[in-house]
Amino acid sequence: MKAHFGKFALIVVTSSLALGGCATTGSVKRAQARADQAFVEGQKGQADAARAQGTADSAMGAAQHAQGTADQAGAAAQNAGTAAAQANQAAATAAQGNSEQIAALSSRLHRLEAAEWRRKHPHKKHHHHKAPKKEAKQGTDQVTFHK
């Protein structure tokens, strides 16, 4: 498109100079050289724009890939959190079961220790000693004393 613009500009400049009556062969050649130079610079600009577009496309692809990777990492983190919560719940349940089993075993051990202690330390019969008889007072008879 720029190539057509450069040729069109050359035609306009040449025509205006020719119509003005001051167009010389040198001025037309200078105008043609400027138009050719503008055309070459336009092609360089188009090439630069094409390279920039390619770079932008590559950057967009990399950004999309990075977003996909980030999404996968987020999903993996969420799954790991869920798995950790489930493992924590399972551990808590197991700990509760272990605690109950420990309490039952502790109670059983206490009962067995008590039974063993009782076996080694049999109940001793206490002999009740009767209080000594009081002696009768001097000058009283036995009948008066027991009343």
ABEGO torsion letter per residue (X at the ends): XAAAAAAAAAAAAAAAAAAAGABBAAAAAAAAAAAAAAAAAAAAAAAAAAAAAAAAAAAAAAAAAAAAAAAAAAAAAAAAAAAAAAAAAAAAAAAAAAAAAAAAAAAAAAAAAAAAAAAABBBBBBBBBBBBBBBBBBGBBAAAAAX
